[in-house]
Amino acid sequence: MLAVGKLVDATREFIRAEVLPIDDEYDGDAHAAGGDALRVRLQRAAHGAGLLSPHGPVDCGGLGLSMSERAPVFEEAGYSLFGPMALNINAPDEGNVHLLAHVASDAQRDEYLRPLVTGQTRSAFAMTEPSPGAGSDPAALSTRATKTDDGWLINGRKHLITGADGAGFFIIMARTSGEPGDSGGATMFLAPAGTEGIEVVRHLPTMDRSMIGGHCELSFVDVLVPDDAVLGEVDEGFRYAQVRLGPARMTHVMRWTGAARRAHEVAVRYATQRHAFGSRLADLGMAQQLIADNEIDLAATRALLMQACAELDAGERASKQTSIAKTFAAEALNRVVDRATQLCGGLGVSGDLPIAKIARELRPFRIYDGPSEVHRWSIATRAVRQLTADGHGR
């Protein structure tokens, strides 16, 4: 395996040579560019370059990078909207690899994790439900799994399940005890996509188009899975979700930092070439403020990201730091792209520059993996609880 620095350089070269031209030709639309056929082709090329699955366990065919080591590699991949797909680090597969690596049994690793790491299949994480089911409040989980003599019978509906269309298997979060609103009682189940009773009902139309497999509504009607389909332990699903969600939030930050950086660099280059009011746009004070503020937001995003990654690599849950980094990054990176748009004027909202499509794809990041408002509530609650327990702040 290449050293991390060389891996970053190789990823940068691969993305610019093999991926960006396709991304720009199809305006970041994964379906229009070929969908799964494109994914297979790009991942084959990435494998040939020694770049596939930098996050995956080595024994399953990955490169085994730590969270901190992943950050610069994922950022370079994210420079193109199709880059994460090419390196097999796209959501939800990347998060599912992390979850399976930590929780799956040996048999489950062979059946599900290894093919996912090597790009033979895709996956989906089926947790979010239509109202009044689980969303930002996972305790509202209403999909039910009932124990039978033959295993478990799953019934329920899910929506906004990324990558569901064409996924090879699902990780299904279902309630095995208690009632909606209870903080425990969830279990994760593994089910091949062809399991009887699983239906991809429809694609929900969303503003983003770069996520392969769409964001889908799913129906589970009397889906029977065996006992060995349980991922981890029964009733421990919410605990395992935390194993996945913290790191997944940070890898989102890594990838979107790359995309926002591209928008910023495009805008800066434009500002050096565009002349207005007797000078280069880049020499005007208001334009310089936009450029400087972008540099600050990008640097601050990376700093918070690396702090959270260091805690995760040390084996900590890092709930506070991942919430802070995710909330700041989701808003700061949107600011970066918005300033880049403004700097480029009319071209910033046109298809002649990639900034408009990056803005389109990045905006949902403020919602998925926890809206900013929910993270702020969590951060504030934790601060109040800690200060009250310590007796400080009086």
NUMIZA-208862 format. One record per atom (N, C-alpha, C): x negated, y, z negated. Coordinates in steps of 0.001 Angstrom, whole numbers, plus 524288, in hexadecimal, padded with zeros to 5 digits. Each point is the difference from the previous one (the first is absolute). Layout:
<rs>
XYZ
...
</rs>
This chain:
<rs>
7FCBA7FB4E80000
80346804B280000
7FC9C804DE80000
801B6803FB802C7
7FD32804F680015
8002A802A07FAAB
7FBE8802F57FEA5
8002F803447FB5F
80458803FF800B0
8020A8020C7FB93
804998035C80048
7FF12804B780386
7FB68802867FF7D
7FEE68048880345
800267FEB1805C6
7FDB47FB9980172
800097FE628057A
805767FE56801AF
802FD7FDD97FC59
8055E7FE8280128
80353804D380129
7FF11804267FD15
802B8804F580100
7FEAB801FD80574
7FAFD7FFFC8014C
7FE4C801E080520
802497FCA880466
7FFE97FAE17FF34
8020D7FC7C80404
805E4800B2800A6
802B6800E87FBB0
805A4800EC80043
8012480509802F7
7FCFA8041D7FEDD
800B7804FA802B4
7FF5B7FF4D805ED
7FBFB7FD488018B
7FF007FF3980593
8043F7FCAE80286
801AA7FBF77FD49
804067FC7F80218
8052C802E5800BB
80187803097FC1D
804F5802D280043
80008803D28048D
7FBB8802DF800A8
7FFD9803DF8042A
7FFC37FD898056A
7FD5F7FB9E80071
7FF627FD9380522
804A37FC9080187
802077FD047FC3C
803D67FBFC8014D
805A68016D7FEA8
800C0803527FC29
80542800AE7FDD3
80259805588013C
7FD048042D7FF35
8022280548800D2
8024C800D580570
7FD8B7FE1A80426
80252800E78052C
805797FDB88008B
800EC7FB757FDB1
8052D7FD9180043
803DC8030A7FC9B
7FE558016A7FB5D
80326803207FC69
801DE804FC802B2
7FC76802D380278
8015A804F28027B
803627FF2E804E0
7FEEF7FBE8802E3
803147FEFB804BE
805BF7FF117FEB1
801027FD5F7FB9C
805667FE967FE99
8021C803407FB7E
7FD7B804637FECB
801E3803A67FC0F
800F07FD597FABD
7FCA67FC487FEAC
8005D7FD737FAEE
804AE7FC747FF5B
8027C7FE6C80438
804A87FCA47FFC8
7FE417FA54800C2
800067FCF87FBBE
7FDEE7FAA98002C
8033E7FC7E80390
8051D800A57FFF4
803557FCB98034D
7FF098012A805C5
7FFCD8050280157
7FF248017280575
7FAAC7FE32801F5
7FC3B7FFBB7FC74
7FAB17FE7F80186
7FF447FA1E80080
803F77FCF77FE77
7FF887FA58800A9
801517FCC57FB40
800DC802717FB8D
801987FD247FB55
7FC167FBD67FE66
801F47FB577FF03
7FCA07FBCC7FE19
7FBD47FE6D803EA
801318006780500
7FC087FEAD803EE
7FB58803B37FF8F
80114804FC7FF07
7FBC2803B97FF33
7FD117FEBE7FAFF
802D67FEC67FBDE
7FD6C7FEAB7FB07
7FC387FB77800B7
801C07FBEC8028B
7FCAF7FB64800C6
7FB218016D8031E
800B88031E80415
7FB8F8016F8034B
7FC08803507FD05
801E6803E67FD18
7FC728035E7FD17
7FD557FD107FB8F
802DE7FC9A7FD67
7FDA17FD147FBB1
7FC027FC0F801F9
800DF7FDF580497
7FC0B7FC8480248
7FAF78030E80104
80092804CA801FA
7FB6E80345800F6
7FD57801837FAE2
80324801417FBF7
7FDC4801617FAE8
7FD177FB617FDA3
802317FB60800A0
7FD597FB507FE04
7FAC27FF3C802BB
7FFF6800E180516
7FB2A7FF75802E7
7FBD7803E37FE4F
801D18048D7FE0C
7FC5A803FD7FE26
7FEA27FF5F7FA41
8021F7FBEB7FD78
7FEED7FF167FA75
802C7803BC7FC5D
8048B8020A801A7
802B18040C7FD07
805467FE497FDD8
801D47FB648014E
805457FE677FE87
800747FEF27FA25
80434801EB7FDB7
801777FEFD7FA8C
7FBA08012A7FC1D
7FE34804E57FFC7
7FBD88014E7FC45
8019F7FF447FA55
805177FFD57FEEE
802047FF727FAB3
800E97FA5C7FE72
8003B7FC78803CE
801837FA9E7FEF3
7FBD57FCF57FD19
801A87FC0C7FCE3
7FC267FCB27FD55
7FC647FD42803E1
7FB207FF7F7FEA0
7FC277FDA380385
801657FA598013E
8020B7FD267FC16
801397FA7F800E4
804B07FF39803A1
802C1804378012C
8046F7FFB380398
7FEDC802A180533
7FB2B801BC800C1
7FE7B80253804F2
7FF5C805DA7FFF4
800948028A7FB7E
7FF61805A27FFA3
7FA7C801967FE97
7FF37805187FF49
7FACE8020E7FEC4
7FF3D801087FA34
804377FFBD7FCE7
7FF928002E7FA59
7FE5F805317FDA9
801598046A8026E
7FE74805117FDDC
803258015E7FB26
7FD80802997FC4C
802B0802037FB66
80361804A480191
80328801F07FC59
8033E8048C80127
7FCA4804B58017D
7FBDB800F97FD11
7FCA6804818011B
7FD3F7FF6D8053E
7FE6B7FB3C8014E
7FD677FF0F80502
803C38009180492
804F57FEC17FF0C
803DC8005A8043C
800FB8059F801AD
7FFAC803A87FC58
801E08054C800FA
7FDD08026D80509
7FADE8003A800C2
7FE0F80280804D0
801287FCD3804E6
800407FAD07FF7F
8013F7FCB78048B
805AB800D6801A3
803887FFF17FC2E
8058A800C78012F
800F98057E80224
7FD1A803DC7FE0E
800AF8054A8020A
7FE8780036805C1
7FBAB7FD8280169
7FE747FFF88057E
804047FD1F80353
802307FBC17FDF8
804127FD37802E3
804D480367800AA
80164802EF7FBE8
8049F8034980028
7FF86804AC80393
7FB6180113801F9
7FF3980455803B2
8038A7FF5C804C0
801347FB238014E
803EF7FED5803F6
804C37FD9A7FD60
804A780154801D0
804C07FDC17FDCA
8003E7FA1B800D0
7FD477FE0F80408
7FFD57FA5F80106
7FB417FD627FD8C
7FC828030F7FD9B
7FB3E7FDC47FDCC
800FF7FC057FBBB
803668012E7FC2F
801197FC207FBEC
802287FAE480233
8035B80052803EF
801FA7FB4480280
7FB8B7FCF180271
7FC5C802B18027B
7FBAE7FD63802A8
7FC7E7FD157FC34
7FF0F802447FB6D
7FC8B7FD8F7FC1C
802F07FC737FC39
805257FF6C800CF
803437FCBA7FC9D
800558022D7FA73
80018805327FF91
8007E802747FADA
804DF803697FFC1
803BA7FED28036F
804D2802EE80020
803927FE5B7FB7F
80362803987FE4E
804307FE907FC74
8043A7FD2B80335
8027C7FBF77FDB4
7FF807FE067FAA6
7FC097FB937FF6E
7FDA27FE568045F
7FC8A7FB7A7FFBE
7FB6F800CD7FC41
7FDC0804B080022
7FB7D801087FC9A
801647FF417FA41
804728022E7FE4F
801A97FF5C7FA9A
8015A7FA627FEAF
802407FD39803C1
8015C7FA897FF1D
7FB297FC927FF7F
7FBE780157802EF
7FB077FD327FF66
7FE01800A07FA6C
8001E804CA7FE0B
7FE26801087FAAC
803377FCF07FC07
8052980011800A5
803717FD317FC5E
7FEF97FA268001E
7FFE07FDB3804A1
7FF2F7FA628007C
7FAA27FE627FDFC
7FC1A8033B800F2
7FABE7FEC17FE2D
7FFC57FF967FA0E
8034C802F37FD4A
7FFF18000E7FA4F
803DF7FC387FD89
8041F7FE93802CC
804447FD1C7FD80
800F47FA9C80265
7FF047FF4980506
801797FB33802B6
7FD1B7FB397FDF1
802A07FB8880039
7FD8A7FB037FEC4
7FC577FE7E80476
7FCE77FBF77FF25
7FC6A7FE3A8041D
802FE7FE71804E9
804567FD427FF46
8031F7FE5380482
8024D804BA802CB
801CE803DB7FD10
80236804B880259
7FBD080336802CC
7FB4B800007FDED
7FBBD802B2802AE
7FF0F7FD918055E
800147FADC8004B
7FF187FD65804FD
80479800E6803D3
804CF7FFE77FE07
804898006980374
8012D80598801A7
7FF25803B17FC72
801AD8055B8010F
7FB83803F58004B
7FC627FFC07FC44
7FBF9804097FFC8
7FC167FF898046E
7FDFA7FB63800E2
7FBFB7FF5C803FC
801E7801B68056F
804A07FE49801C7
801D9801D180526
800F1805E180030
8014A802587FB84
800D4805A37FFE0
7FAD1802EB80091
7FC037FE287FD4C
7FAE08027D8003A
7FD987FF8A80572
800CB7FB9780283
7FDA27FF1E80521
80345802328047B
80473802597FEC6
8033580277803FE
803657FC4980316
800A37FB3B7FE25
8034B7FC48802C2
805CA801267FF4E
80145802F97FBF4
80572801317FEEB
800658055A7FD6D
804CF802067FFA6
80131804AF7FCFE
803B07FE997FB97
800F3803B87FC8C
803407FEF17FB70
80353804C57FEC8
8039B7FF5E7FC5D
803278045C7FE23
801127FF367FA32
8007D8045B7FD35
801017FFFA7FA61
80590801E37FF2C
8038A7FC757FEA1
80591801307FFC8
801AD801317FA6C
7FFB2805067FE93
801B1801A87FACF
8044A804228003D
7FF678040580339
803A2804648000C
805677FE5B801EA
80400801F77FD5C
805687FE8D80131
8035C804D9800F4
804657FF48802DC
803B58045B80078
80249801507FAA5
801BE804D37FF56
802868019F7FB28
804BB7FC877FEE2
800A87FE577FB1B
7FD5D801B17FB32
7FB677FC857FE78
7FD8C7FD6A803BC
7FBD37FC607FEC5
7FAC38029E7FF28
7FBED7FCC87FFF1
7FABC801CD7FEB3
7FDDD803B080424
7FDB88044F7FE2E
7FD3C803AB8035F
7FBA18024D7FCCF
80054805177FEEF
7FC2D802617FC7F
8006A7FDC07FA88
8049C7FE077FEA8
800CF7FD5A7FB01
8004C7FA22800FB
7FBA87FD2F7FF8D
8000B7FA638012F
8037B7FCDB7FC57
801108020D7FB4E
8034E7FD287FC4D
8058B7FF5180208
8018A8030D803ED
8053D7FF868023D
8007A7FB47803A1
7FBF27FCD08004C
7FFEB7FB658036A
804FF7FCCA7FF83
802817FF0980475
804F27FD1F7FFE6
7FFE57FAE980316
7FC4B7FF63803A1
7FF777FB00802B7
7FF1C7FBBE7FBEE
802DF7FBAC80088
800147FC047FBE1
7FDD37FADA80204
7FCCC7FD6B7FCDC
7FE257FAB480110
801FB7FC6A7FBA6
802D77FBF880181
8026F7FC757FC3E
7FD5F7FAB08004B
7FEAF7FDD57FB81
7FD5F7FAE67FFDE
803D07FBB28017B
7FE2F7FC7880369
803077FB6C80194
7FC947FB2B7FF6F
8024F7FB86800E9
7FCF67FB267FFB5
7FBC57FFC98042C
800D3802D68045F
7FC5D7FFD180468
7FC298048F8001E
8008A8038D7FC4C
7FC86804847FFF4
802D4804DC7FE36
8000B804098036E
80278804FE7FEC0
80350801CB80498
804AE802077FEE5
8038D801F9803F3
8002A805F77FF94
7FE5D802B08042D
7FF6E805B77FFF4
8045D802828032B
8028E803F87FDA7
80410802F9802A6
7FF40805D37FEE5
800818032D80411
7FF88805A17FF48
7FEE3802C68051D
7FF54805197FF9C
7FEBF8033980491
7FB55803787FEB4
7FCDE800F0803DD
7FB81803817FF87
8002E803E48047C
7FD7B804867FF41
7FF7E8039580466
7FAE3803027FF97
7FEA98028B80459
7FB07802C580074
7FB607FC5F7FEFC
800747FB3A801F5
7FBD67FC207FF50
7FC4680061804A8
7FB7A802447FF0A
7FC328011480422
7FDC87FAF18023D
7FFC17FFC48052D
7FDA07FB94802AA
8034B7FB238003A
804FC8005A7FE8F
8033A7FB477FF8F
800E47FD548053A
800CC8030E80423
801027FDAF8051E
7FAEB7FDC880239
7FFC87FAE580067
7FB4A7FD6C801E9
7FC6C7FDFD7FBC1
80155800F97FB0D
7FCCB7FDFC7FBB4
8003E7FA0E7FFE6
7FBAD7FD9E7FE83
7FFD67FA557FF94
8023B7FDFD7FAE5
7FFBC803427FBE6
802417FE767FAF7
80150804D37FCD1
803377FF0E7FC04
801B58042A7FC8A
7FE7D7FED37FA62
7FE96804147FD2C
7FFAF7FFBF7FA52
804F5802977FE05
803697FCFA7FDA2
80531801D17FE8C
80037800DA7FA1C
8018C804A37FE72
800D2801297FA7B
805CA7FF227FEC5
801147FC777FC4E
805627FEC47FE92
8007E7FF787FA1A
804A6801167FE22
801047FFA57FA59
8013A7FA5D7FE8D
7FD1D7FE047FC34
800D67FAA67FE20
8022C7FFD77FA7A
80042804807FD77
8027C800577FADD
80197805AB7FF0D
80387800BE7FC4E
801B5805407FEBA
80398802508041A
80104805067FF73
80389802CE80373
7FD4E804E080223
802078022180474
7FDD2804E480202
7FFC7804297FBC5
7FB76802707FF90
7FF05803CB7FBE2
7FC577FDF17FBDB
7FF947FACB7FF92
7FC607FDAC7FC3F
7FA6D80097801FD
7FC62800C77FC6D
7FA938010C80185
7FD077FB1B8019A
801F87FB647FEBF
7FD677FB2580171
803977FC9480340
7FE5A7FB1A800BF
8036C7FC3680285
7FF737FF80805D7
7FBC8802108024F
7FF2D7FF92805A5
7FBF17FBD880132
800A97FD6F8046E
7FC4B7FC07801BE
7FED8800DA805BD
7FB1F7FEF580192
7FE7D8005180577
8001F7FA948027A
802167FFC3804BE
800577FB18802E5
7FD7F800AC8055A
7FD7A7FBE6801DF
7FDC47FFD78053D
803A67FCE480386
801398022580495
803877FD4A80397
7FE62801068059E
7FF2E7FBDF8031A
7FEFE800C980593
80491802D880285
7FEDC8031780402
804158032880273
804547FCAC8025D
7FECB7FB3B80186
803E97FCA38026D
803847FD307FC2B
7FF69801057FAF9
8033D7FD697FC15
805BC80144800EB
803527FC097FFD4
8059A800BC800FA
80258803D17FC0F
80313803A480200
80296803CD7FCAC
7FD5C805507FFE1
7FB348006880225
7FD598051080058
801408027580546
80211804BA7FFEB
8015D802B4804DA
7FDEA805957FFEE
7FD508016980435
7FEA180576800DD
804C38028680286
802D88031E7FCF3
805018021A801C5
7FF408045380406
7FC76803A57FEDC
7FF368046180393
7FB0A802F17FE83
7FE2380318803A0
7FBEA803D47FEF6
8029E804FF7FE1E
7FE4A8021D7FB9D
801D18052C7FE79
7FCFA804008032E
802A680386802A7
7FD2A80402802FD
7FD5A803D47FC4F
7FAED8008480085
7FCFA803897FCB0
7FC9F8037E80371
7FDE48042A7FDA1
7FCFD803C880308
7FAB47FDDC801B0
7FDD57FC457FD1D
7FADD7FDEA80158
800807FB7D803D6
7FBDC7FF338031B
800327FC0080411
7FB107FCAC8004E
7FC54800C97FC68
7FB077FD3F80074
7FFCE7FAEF7FCEF
803FE7FEEC7FCC8
800117FB467FCC5
802357FB7680331
7FCE87FC14800F7
801B57FB9B80322
8042D7FCEA7FD06
8040B7FE55802CC
804337FD037FD8F
8044A803547FDA7
7FF6F8052680041
80420803847FE4D
801177FFF87FA33
80455802827FE95
801F5800247FA9C
805877FDD48003B
800CB7FB507FDFD
804B27FD0580144
803987FF0C7FB5E
804E37FEEA8015E
803D47FE137FC42
800257FA118006C
7FFDC7FD6C7FB83
7FFE97FA4E7FFD4
8049F7FDEF7FCEB
801C67FB6680187
8041E7FD497FD22
7FDFD7FAA27FE5E
800EF7FEA47FB16
7FEA07FAD87FDF5
8050A7FD627FE2F
801A37FBF3802D8
804D67FD3F7FEBE
7FEC27FA487FEF9
800777FE757FB0A
7FEF17FA8E7FE69
7FAC87FE1080226
7FBFC8033A7FF49
7FAB67FE92801B2
7FDB27FC4C7FBF3
7FF2C7FB2E80184
7FE077FC0C7FC64
7FA157FF78800A0
7FD31800E47FBBE
7FA527FF5280009
7FE847FC377FBA9
7FBD67FCED800C5
7FE6F7FC337FBFC
7FD74802937FB51
7FF3F7FCF37FBED
7FD90802167FB41
7FA838021480106
7FD397FD7A8039D
7FAA4801D380101
7FFD2804F58034C
8048D8023B80144
8002E80509802A8
7FF908048C7FC2B
8006A7FEE47FAF2
7FF6A8041A7FC17
7FA61801F980018
7FF5E8052780089
7FAD4802687FFE7
7FED8801B07FA68
7FC267FD6D7FD97
7FEDF801177FA87
803C77FD1B7FC7A
8020F802D07FC18
8038A7FD9F7FC3A
805708025580075
803DA7FCDC7FE79
80569801BD80002
800A6804807FC16
80311803E18018B
80149804967FCCF
7FB74803CE7FF47
7FBAB7FF48802DF
7FB828037E7FF76
7FF2D80366804D0
803FB8006280356
7FF69802CA804EC
7FEB1805C07FF74
802528029C7FC16
7FEDA8058E7FF56
7FA4F800D47FE6B
7FDF57FC757FCEC
7FA7B800717FE71
7FC727FF3A804BC
801477FC3D8034F
7FCD47FF28804A8
8008080484803DB
804888028F8000C
800AC8047880383
7FC018043A7FEC6
7FEA3800907FB03
7FC1C803E87FE8C
7FA977FE8580200
7FEF07FADB80065
7FB0F7FE378023F
7FF80801F68059B
804618001A802BB
800028018C8057A
80059805E5800BC
80377802917FD08
801748055A8013C
7FBA5803F87FF08
7FD247FF7E7FBB5
7FBD8803C07FEE8
7FBDD8002780444
7FDA97FB898014E
7FC327FFF980445
8025E8018880542
804DF7FE5B80108
8026E8014A80507
800C3805E380094
8014C8029F7FBB0
8007B805B080044
7FACE802808018A
7FBC47FDE87FDE1
7FAE08024080129
7FE447FED680593
801557FB7E8020E
7FE7A7FEEA80567
8033880341803D0
804D98014F7FE8C
802F1803D280319
7FD0A8053680021
7FE21801AC7FB76
7FD16804EF7FFC0
7FB3E7FFB980397
7FD2E7FBAD7FFD4
7FB5E7FF6780349
8015E800A8805C3
803EE7FD1F801BC
801608001880591
801F38055F801B7
80367802597FCE1
802388050480194
7FC0C8046F7FF8F
7FC0C7FF5B7FCBE
7FBC2803D87FFF0
7FD508002380551
7FF457FB7180255
7FDA77FFCE8052F
8034D802C580414
8051E7FF1D7FFD7
8037C8027C803CA
80010805ED7FF4C
8006A801BA7FB0C
8000E805A47FEF8
7FAD78027D80192
7FBB37FD387FF20
7FAE48021280186
7FFB3800BD805E9
8024A7FC66802EA
7FFF6800B0805B2
802FA804F680186
80491800D07FDAC
80303804B48013A
7FCD8804E57FEC1
7FD5C7FFE77FB8B
7FCCA8047A7FE6C
7FB8D800E7803D5
7FD4E7FBEB80182
7FB91800A080386
801B5801E68055E
804747FE07801D6
80216801DD80500
80123805D87FFAA
80250801A67FBA0
80162805857FF59
7FB2A803767FFA5
7FC047FE317FD40
7FB37803227FF86
7FD628009880550
7FFBF7FBC0802FB
7FDB3800638053E
80324803C780367
8051B7FFBD7FF8F
803478039E802FF
7FEE8805A77FE72
7FF7A800E67FAEC
7FF1E805557FE0C
7FAC880238801C3
7FC327FCA580118
7FAF0801E6801EB
8002B8015C805CC
804017FE1A802BC
8005C800D8805A6
80409804218017C
803D4800BB7FC98
80439803B28011E
7FE6A805857FE68
80091803A880383
7FEB3805737FEDE
80506803367FF7B
8000C803647FC15
80479803747FF17
7FE1E804D87FD1B
802298047E8015A
7FEC1804EE7FD67
7FA21801318001D
7FD8A7FE8F80455
7FA9A8016E800D5
7FBF07FC737FDA8
801957FB877FDD4
7FC247FC5E7FDC2
802237FA748002B
7FCA97FC517FE82
801E47FAA27FF7F
804077FFBA7FB97
803D77FC9E8009E
803D87FF3D7FBDF
7FD4E7FE587FAF2
7FBDF7FCD580089
7FD307FE127FB67
7FD308044B7FCFE
7FF6C8049280242
7FD568045C7FD62
803C9803BC7FD4E
805027FF0E80086
803EE8034E7FD8C
801167FE2C7FA72
8009C803A97FC87
8007E7FEB67FA78
8046E7FC547FEB5
804A4800D880233
804667FCA37FEB9
7FF327FA76801FF
7FD8D7FF8280484
7FEC97FACB80209
7FBF27FD517FC91
7FC2E802F37FE31
7FC0A7FDC27FC92
802557FE197FADE
80401802BD7FE13
802827FE327FB31
802AD7FAC3800DA
802A17FF508046B
802767FAFD8012B
7FBEE7FBA18003C
7FBAE8011980293
7FBD87FC0F8007E
7FDB27FEB47FAA7
7FEE4804017FCE9
7FDB27FF1A7FAD9
803B57FD007FC6F
804F98016A8000B
803C77FD467FCB3
8008B7FA4880191
7FF907FEDF804FB
800087FA88801BA
7FB497FD0F7FDEE
7FB6D8026580056
7FB4D7FD7B7FDF3
800947FEDE7FA24
8024C803AB7FD2A
800C97FF4A7FA5A
803C57FB897FEED
804677FFD5802C7
803D57FBDF7FF1D
7FDD47FA9880166
7FCF77FFB480421
7FDA67FAFA80175
7FC127FE397FBDF
7FCC1803987FE25
7FC187FEA57FC09
8029A7FE697FAE5
8040A802DE7FE68
802AD7FEB77FB1E
802CD7FAC580062
802427FEE98047E
8028D7FAF1800D6
7FC217FB8C7FF5B
7FB75800838026F
7FC0C7FBDA7FF93
7FE1C7FF697FA61
7FF63804437FD37
7FE177FFB57FA9D
803DA7FD1F7FC85
805088014D80060
803EE7FD507FCE2
8007C7FA4780197
7FF957FF0280507
800307FAA1801F1
7FB977FCBE7FDAC
7FB3F8020480022
7FB897FCFA7FE29
800357FF227FA22
80223803B57FD1A
800A17FF3B7FA64
803C27FB827FEF0
804607FFE0802D4
803C37FBC37FF4E
7FDAF7FACA801B6
7FD1E7FFFD80451
7FDA07FB24801EB
7FC007FDE17FC23
7FD08803787FD80
7FC2D7FE3F7FC1F
802BB7FD477FB77
80471802127FE4C
802E67FD837FBC1
8022B7FAB3801BF
8020D7FFBB804BF
802037FB08801F2
7FBA87FBFA80081
7FB73801A1801E8
7FB997FC6580081
7FE0D7FE1C7FAAE
800EB803227FBF4
7FE767FE717FAB1
803FD7FC5F7FD77
804287FEB4802E5
803E87FC637FDFA
8046C8029C7FD03
8003B8052680027
80423802CD7FD43
804CA8009280384
8049C800D67FD90
804C0800CC80313
7FFE880542802C6
7FD9F803DB7FD90
7FF60805338024D
805318026C801AD
804187FEEF7FCFB
80537801F380175
8001E805EF80054
7FDA9802987FC28
80007805B980001
7FCE48022580498
7FB487FDFA800C4
7FCA48022580416
8021A7FEE58057A
8024E7FB63800D4
8022B7FEEA8052F
804CA803678010B
80323801087FBF1
804788037F800B4
7FE368058B80148
7FC10801D97FD26
7FDFA80549800FF
7FDBC8005680580
7FCCB7FC3A8016F
7FD788002380523
803FC7FF9180461
803E47FC917FF59
803F47FF5280413
80332804F6800A9
801B58024F7FBB7
80345804AF80049
7FD07804898026D
7FB3F800DF7FE1D
7FCE98044B80225
7FEE67FF24805C3
7FE457FB5580162
7FE767FEEC80565
8049B80079803BA
804727FDDB7FE89
804808002480383
801748059B80158
7FF75803857FC3A
801608057A800F3
7FB6F803048026D
7FB417FEF87FE2B
7FB76802CE8020E
7FF0B7FEAF805BD
8007D7FB098016B
7FF057FE7D80568
8042F8022D803A2
804C78006A7FE0C
8040B802A180315
7FEA7805BC800C8
7FDCA802747FBF1
7FE5E805778008D
7FBAE8008080415
7FC617FC4F7FFF2
7FBB38001B803C3
802197FFE680599
803977FC6A800FB
802167FF7C8054D
80363804B480166
802D5802107FC2F
8033D8049D8010D
7FC96804B780157
7FBAF800B67FD1D
7FC7B8045480139
7FD877FF4180562
7FEA47FB1880140
7FDC17FEED80529
803DD8016080449
804F57FEC27FF17
8041880165803BD
80037805E7800BE
7FFFB802CC7FBB4
80062805B380030
7FB4C80266802C5
7FB7D7FDC47FF05
7FB328020580250
800107FF82805F3
8028A7FBED801EA
800197FF07805A1
804BB8026D802AD
803618028F7FD05
8046B802B980255
803867FC5780312
8019E801BA804B3
803997FCF18032A
7FDF47FA9A80158
7FADF7FFA080106
7FDC17FADF80142
8004B7FC487FB5F
80042802297FB40
800437FCB57FB59
804F47FCD07FFA5
8042C801E480284
804EA7FD127FFE4
801127FD6080540
7FC1E7FFD080352
800917FD9A8052B
7FD577FAAE8001F
800F77FD3C80446
7FD717FAFD800BB
7FA898006F80234
7FE39804BE80117
7FAB8800A980214
7FBD67FF117FBDF
80163800907FB0F
7FC7C7FEE77FBA2
802777FBC67FC9A
7FCDD7FD037FD18
802297FBC67FCCC
8025B801CC7FAD5
7FFE38050C7FEF5
8019E801E27FAD9
805C07FF017FEFB
8034F800D7803E5
805A87FF637FF38
801687FA667FE8E
7FDA87FC338029C
801507FA8B7FEB9
7FDF07FE877FAA0
7FB85802217FE6F
7FDF57FEEE7FAC6
803A6802417FBE1
801FB804B5800FB
803C08025E7FC63
804DF7FC9A7FF7D
801D47FDF78045A
8049B7FC9780005
7FF247FB0C7FCC9
7FB767FDAF80090
7FEEF7FB0C7FD63
7FEB1800A97FA3D
7FD96804677FEAD
7FE21800D27FAAC
80456801A97FC3F
803ED802CB801E6
803FC8021B7FC7E
802937FBED7FC79
8013E7FB46801DB
8028B7FC347FC86
7FCB27FE3E7FB59
7FAE1800F880027
7FC9D7FE587FBAF
801908028B7FADC
8028D8046A8002E
801CC8027F7FB32
804927FD127FD87
802157FC24802C8
804877FD0D7FE1A
7FE947FA637FEA4
7FD947FD23803B6
7FF287FA767FEE3
7FB9A7FF2F7FC07
8001F7FB657FD9B
7FC8A7FEB47FBA0
800A3803DA7FB7C
804B4801ED7FF61
80145803837FBBC
80034805A0801B3
804B58026980034
80057805918014E
7FCF1803437FC18
7FE4C8048C801B3
7FCFB803777FC96
802E7801167FAE9
805248009E80061
803128014D7FB5D
7FFD67FB9F7FBF9
800387FB18801C6
7FFD07FB907FC61
7FAA07FF9B7FD7D
7FBEA800D380318
7FABD7FFE97FDC2
7FF468045D7FC08
80213804A28011B
7FF8E804497FC39
802D97FEAA7FAF0
804917FD9D8007B
802DC7FE4D7FB4E
7FCB87FC297FCD0
7FD957FC46802B5
7FCC47FC177FD5B
7FB438027F7FD6B
7FD6B80386802CD
7FB5C802A67FDE5
801708032D7FB31
80453802E580058
801AB803457FB9A
8019C7FCAE7FB51
802E77FBD6800FB
801BC7FC8E7FBBD
7FB5C7FDA97FD27
7FC1B7FE5780308
7FB5A7FDAD7FDA9
7FD098040D7FCBC
7FF9E804D4801F6
7FD368041C7FD22
802C8801497FAE4
805248006F8002C
802FC801367FB44
7FF767FB9A7FC08
800627FB30801DF
7FF977FB857FC7D
7FA9F7FFC07FD74
7FBED800F180310
7FAAF7FFAF7FDE7
7FEFE8044E7FC03
80193804BC80150
7FF03804567FC68
8033D7FF7F7FB07
804B77FDFF80077
803447FF377FB68
7FDA77FBCF7FC7F
7FE1D7FBC98025A
7FDAD7FBC67FCEF
7FAF3801B27FD5B
7FCFE80352802BC
7FB04801BF7FDCE
800A88045C7FC01
8048B802657FFF7
800F08044C7FC5A
7FD6C8050B80196
7FE72800708051C
7FD76804B0801E5
803FE803CD80243
7FE468048C8014E
80338803C6802BB
803C6802EE7FC84
7FF5C7FF9B7FAD3
80396802B87FC7E
7FE1D805847FEF9
</rs>
